[in-house]
Amino acid sequence: QVQLVESGGGLVQPGGSLRLSCAASGFTFSSYAMSWYRQAPGKERELVARITSAGGNTNYADSVKGRFTISRDNAKNTVYLQMNSLKPEDTAVYYCYARRTVSAYWGKGTLVTVSS
């Protein structure tokens, strides 16, 4: 049974930091590119960051470049998103996404709220 379980969300003040984790099981994690997406209220889901299967390449949305860092630990079947200098506009549900050719899986999301 494939599972992607996000954790680490919560309420943080502007300028603060959070670290999201996504624990994977039920598939060969090290063979999958992993991504973080987010969906704010009333908006479409958007790509935040992506990392290749071995972790050698990463991509970021322009809105988070220089503030967010995606990483993975294939030994722990986990992908991370370190979020620094958070802004109110980063408020969203953050989803973990695994993709390899025609196979793709979504997590159920974790809520991040940036507010004073």
C-alpha positions in Angstrom: 0.0 0.0 0.0 1.5 3.3 -1.1 1.6 6.0 1.5 2.9 9.6 1.5 2.5 11.2 4.9 3.3 14.8 5.3 4.1 16.4 8.7 5.6 19.6 10.1 3.0 22.1 9.2 1.5 24.6 11.6 1.1 28.2 12.5 4.2 30.4 12.2 4.8 34.2 12.3 6.1 36.0 9.2 9.8 35.7 8.9 9.8 32.4 10.7 10.8 28.9 9.6 9.2 25.5 9.3 10.5 22.1 8.1 8.1 19.8 6.4 8.7 16.1 6.1 7.1 13.5 3.8 7.5 9.9 4.8 7.0 7.4 1.9 6.2 3.7 1.9 4.9 1.1 -0.4 7.0 1.9 -3.4 10.7 2.2 -4.4 11.3 5.7 -3.1 14.8 6.1 -4.5 13.5 5.6 -8.0 11.0 8.5 -7.9 11.4 12.2 -8.4 9.8 14.0 -5.5 8.0 17.3 -5.4 6.2 19.6 -3.0 3.1 21.4 -4.2 0.9 23.8 -2.4 -2.7 25.0 -2.7 -3.8 28.3 -1.2 -7.5 28.9 -0.5 -9.3 29.8 -3.8 -6.2 29.1 -5.9 -4.9 26.3 -8.0 -2.3 23.8 -6.8 1.2 24.9 -7.8 4.6 23.4 -7.9 6.9 24.6 -5.1 10.0 22.5 -5.5 11.2 19.3 -7.1 14.1 17.0 -6.6 15.4 14.2 -8.8 15.5 10.6 -7.6 19.2 10.7 -6.6 18.9 14.2 -5.3 21.3 15.6 -7.8 19.0 18.3 -9.2 16.5 20.6 -7.8 14.0 23.1 -9.1 12.0 25.8 -7.4 9.2 28.2 -8.1 10.4 31.7 -8.5 8.3 32.8 -5.5 10.3 30.5 -3.1 13.8 30.6 -4.6 16.4 31.5 -2.0 14.0 30.8 0.9 13.0 27.2 0.5 15.2 24.1 0.2 14.1 20.7 -0.9 16.2 17.6 0.1 15.8 13.9 0.5 17.1 11.0 2.4 16.7 7.8 0.4 17.9 5.7 3.3 14.9 7.0 5.3 12.4 7.2 2.4 11.8 10.8 3.3 11.7 14.1 1.5 12.0 17.5 3.3 11.1 21.1 2.6 13.0 23.6 4.7 11.1 26.9 4.6 12.7 30.1 5.8 11.7 33.7 5.8 8.0 32.7 5.5 5.5 35.2 4.2 1.7 35.3 4.7 1.4 34.4 1.0 3.1 31.1 1.7 -0.1 30.1 3.6 -1.4 26.9 2.0 -1.8 23.2 2.2 1.5 21.6 1.2 1.4 18.3 -0.6 4.1 15.7 -1.3 4.1 14.2 -4.8 6.0 11.2 -6.1 6.5 10.7 -9.9 8.2 8.1 -12.0 7.2 7.7 -15.7 3.5 6.8 -15.5 3.3 6.2 -11.8 2.4 9.1 -9.5 1.3 9.4 -5.9 0.0 12.2 -3.7 0.0 12.8 0.0 -3.0 14.2 1.8 -1.2 17.4 2.7 -0.2 19.5 5.7 -1.4 23.0 6.5 1.0 25.9 6.8 -0.4 29.1 8.1 1.9 32.2 8.2 0.3 34.9 10.3 1.0 37.3 13.1 
